[in-house]
């Protein structure tokens, strides 16, 4: 898809790659060390950065869709993203799960918002048909984090 207009261009420089590398944006707002996923290191990894970018974009899309439908969102709306790095037939690939947390909304309304957001989110559009993606919706009100793995960090 060719863009009609460009609203923003992100510029980064990455050196060193996954094993001890670094990425920095041209404006200095992003300056991170990179470490291989699942191994020791003080940095983040591309999959975490991708999950953060996608979940932020998706949350903005949720707000747009809710606004269009005149639906007031709960204050604790959140998107949890999980991005898997794996191998199929000897080739690296990604898979993703997004959990849309809309506590207190009717499930069918929340699912409609999530579906609409998935249609307009730039990351969802970019990955559509390229990787396996599942969208899950939660509407129950709870103090429990979105992912069981986060429970270890909730103390």
GUPA-118706 format. One line per 2 residues: number of its first residue (from 1); their letters; for each residue y, z, x of C-alpha. Coordinates in Angstrom, 2 decimals. Each point is the difference from the previous one (the first is absolute). Layout:
N
NUM = A = Y Z X; ...
***
This chain:
155
1 = XX = 0.00 0.00 0.00; 3.37 -1.01 1.40
3 = XX = 2.83 2.43 -0.70; 3.04 -1.33 -1.84
5 = XX = 2.21 2.69 1.54; -0.59 2.63 2.66
7 = XX = 1.29 3.45 -0.97; -1.07 1.82 3.15
9 = XX = -1.76 -0.68 3.28; -1.83 2.79 1.81
11 = XX = -0.12 -0.46 3.76; -2.32 1.94 2.26
13 = XX = -1.28 -0.27 3.53; -3.51 1.24 0.73
15 = XX = -1.39 0.52 3.47; -3.39 1.23 1.19
17 = XX = -1.90 -0.56 -3.25; -2.30 2.51 -1.68
19 = XX = -0.90 1.93 3.12; 3.11 1.86 1.10
21 = XX = 2.54 -2.51 -1.19; 3.31 0.44 -1.73
23 = XX = 2.06 -1.70 -2.70; 3.75 0.18 -0.35
25 = XX = 2.37 -1.60 -2.48; 3.12 -1.81 1.16
27 = XX = 2.21 2.63 -1.70; -1.90 2.93 1.57
29 = XX = -0.96 1.54 -3.36; -3.68 -0.58 0.70
31 = XX = -1.33 1.15 3.34; -3.69 0.86 -0.05
33 = XX = -2.89 0.35 2.40; -3.19 -1.81 -0.91
35 = XX = -3.51 1.44 0.39; -3.34 -1.47 -1.02
37 = XX = -1.08 1.08 -3.50; -2.54 2.80 -0.04
39 = XX = 0.40 0.89 3.67; 2.07 2.49 1.94
41 = XX = 3.63 -0.84 0.51; 3.43 1.16 -1.00
43 = XX = 1.03 -3.16 -1.80; -0.49 -1.67 -3.33
45 = XX = -1.91 -3.24 -0.55; 0.69 -3.31 -1.73
47 = XX = -2.11 0.93 -3.03; 2.05 3.17 -0.61
49 = XX = 3.23 -1.97 0.36; -1.30 -2.64 -2.42
51 = XX = -1.06 2.69 -2.51; 3.44 1.63 0.22
53 = XX = 1.80 -3.30 -0.47; -2.17 -1.09 -2.90
55 = XX = 0.20 3.33 -1.83; 3.80 0.05 0.34
57 = XX = 0.29 -3.56 -1.30; -2.44 0.76 -2.84
59 = XX = 1.95 3.11 -1.05; 3.18 -2.08 -0.18
61 = XX = -1.87 -2.53 -2.16; -1.22 2.82 -2.28
63 = XX = 3.62 1.09 -0.49; 1.07 -3.57 -0.79
65 = XX = -2.77 -0.52 -2.57; 0.61 3.40 -1.64
67 = XX = 3.72 -0.80 -0.18; -0.66 -3.36 -1.63
69 = XX = -2.18 1.74 -2.59; 2.50 2.85 -0.48
71 = XX = -2.61 2.57 1.02; 1.16 3.17 1.68
73 = XX = -2.15 0.75 3.04; -1.11 3.50 0.93
75 = XX = 1.88 1.56 2.92; -3.23 0.31 2.00
77 = XX = -0.97 -3.67 -0.20; -1.85 -0.90 3.21
79 = XX = -2.09 -2.75 1.53; -2.87 0.80 2.35
81 = XX = -1.20 -2.89 2.11; -3.24 -0.28 1.93
83 = XX = -0.47 -2.97 2.31; -3.43 -0.61 1.50
85 = XX = -0.54 -1.91 3.23; -3.52 -1.37 0.19
87 = XX = -2.23 -2.83 1.10; -1.73 -2.66 -2.09
89 = XX = -2.10 -2.71 1.65; 1.41 0.98 3.38
91 = XX = 3.64 -0.42 -1.11; 2.55 2.77 -0.48
93 = XX = 1.42 0.43 -3.47; 1.83 2.38 -2.30
95 = XX = -0.64 1.53 -3.40; 2.37 2.23 -1.95
97 = XX = 0.18 2.51 -2.82; 3.22 1.07 -1.65
99 = XX = 0.08 3.07 -2.23; 2.97 0.05 -2.36
101 = XX = 0.81 3.57 -1.05; 1.96 0.11 -3.27
103 = XX = -0.65 3.54 -1.27; 0.64 0.63 -3.66
105 = XX = 0.15 -3.65 -1.10; -2.44 -1.49 -2.47
107 = XX = -2.79 -1.67 2.01; 0.42 -3.41 -1.62
109 = XX = 3.76 0.07 0.67; -0.58 1.06 3.61
111 = XX = -2.59 -2.76 0.49; 2.41 -2.56 -1.43
113 = XX = 2.70 1.13 2.44; -2.42 -0.11 2.95
115 = XX = -1.22 -3.48 -0.97; 3.59 -1.27 -0.25
117 = XX = 0.88 1.57 3.34; -3.01 -1.66 1.63
119 = XX = 1.24 -3.36 -1.32; 3.50 0.33 1.51
121 = XX = -0.50 2.11 3.14; 0.56 -2.20 3.07
123 = XX = -2.91 1.59 1.90; -2.33 -0.47 -2.98
125 = XX = 1.06 -3.61 -0.28; -0.49 -0.57 3.73
127 = XX = -3.52 1.43 -0.02; -1.14 -1.44 -3.34
129 = XX = -3.21 -1.94 0.49; -0.12 0.89 3.70
131 = XX = -1.42 3.53 -0.02; -1.90 2.21 -2.42
133 = XX = 2.50 2.19 -1.87; -0.56 2.61 -2.69
135 = XX = 2.73 1.66 -2.03; -0.78 3.44 -1.45
137 = XX = 2.23 1.86 -2.44; 0.23 3.77 -0.45
139 = XX = 1.90 1.65 -2.82; -1.25 3.57 0.06
141 = XX = 2.48 2.68 1.02; -1.35 1.78 3.06
143 = XX = 1.02 1.74 3.20; -2.94 -1.64 1.79
145 = XX = 0.90 -2.71 2.54; -0.91 -3.61 -0.83
147 = XX = -2.76 -0.29 2.62; -2.71 2.60 0.64
149 = XX = 0.51 -0.57 3.74; 3.54 1.33 -0.41
151 = XX = -1.35 3.35 -1.21; -0.64 1.02 3.60
153 = XX = 3.73 -0.39 0.66; 1.17 1.74 -3.20
155 = X = -0.44 3.55 1.31
***
